[in-house]
């Protein structure tokens, strides 16, 4: 018996979008982000379709009609959520500007100007697709609960729900506003860039609160994607097709001294809290990521590699455990480099070593400067942070 659910129209639309995307791979970063979302959506649809097709001995056709109709509505909604992205790709590919006027797109700014989009609109396109996927998955999970072939039972049997990993410390900070969010910085080994970023965020918090401002971050942590210590998902990571040849590190190492010196050993933040933040950071050891990572509001990365690797992990966790590990509205992956240049994203790479192969303070000064600028840009654009006045008195 064939499945009562049809994915044909939704799948066809996504595949058309991907055909268009393949023609614009060198386009602006924002289009590449949406293209990756379409790749993820195609894989999602094909995977779900395989679960419910006629060869799986599915009993979906005997389900309560209400649930079947809801699933059909979810599929149509999925198609609807993907259509604006397909239309955007078509306009870009065909140089289609406003009112049918030919317009040659070169940068993200061109897209904002010619098509009337902005960063928030494009992010919402992506988020809408994610929400539609989650809604369909929830309906299918409900079908499984009713026992008709338990669509997700095989996943649960073969991959039992994970034991709770190390709990994220939600150390709500004094001065944080009511809607404060959690952030985690991720780089390969949790030694340099991610540790500098965590420390700088904590310094910025003291700076903001000390001058009477409102701080939008509830907690800030850091972790290494390729670190084993305190990670509960290494088995999953090792099975992913990662965009890297990095080796996994044991972890449990102190921060990179030169990187931290570039942040702390200067005239900035010369107040008692500076020493306290430094002492706390220098005592921490490198740690890996956990399955709970997508329960944090923002995951901040420095390169396209970590961005794509985290997308792969999120996709795997959704497939294994459903939305329990990836709640709606959480786990947004953000490339910090997008806050360094108008209309493009800059890779914030690890500081180069000197000619003798040793860590370079001069190079780390430059990298730390990029990190500080990017974090301030993120705080202002995404969290409406108000930077204190230059000579504001600190308590």
Secondary structure by P-SEA (a helix, b strand, c coil): ccccccaaaaaaaaaaaaaaaaacccccaaaaaaaaaaaaaaaaaaaaaaacccccccccccccaaaaaaaaaaaaaaaaaaaaaaaaaaaaaacccccccbbbbccaaaaaccccccaaaaaaaaaaaaaaaaaaaaaaaaaaaacccccaaaaaaaccccccccccccccccccccccbbbbbbccccccaaaaaaaaaaaaaaaaaaacccccccbbbbbbcccccccccaaaaaaccccccbbbbbccccccaaaaaacccccccccaaaaaaaaaaaabbbbbbccccccccbbbbccaaaaaaaaaaaaaaaacccccccccccccccccccccccccccccccccccccccccaaaaaaaaaaaaaaaaaaaaacccccccccccccc
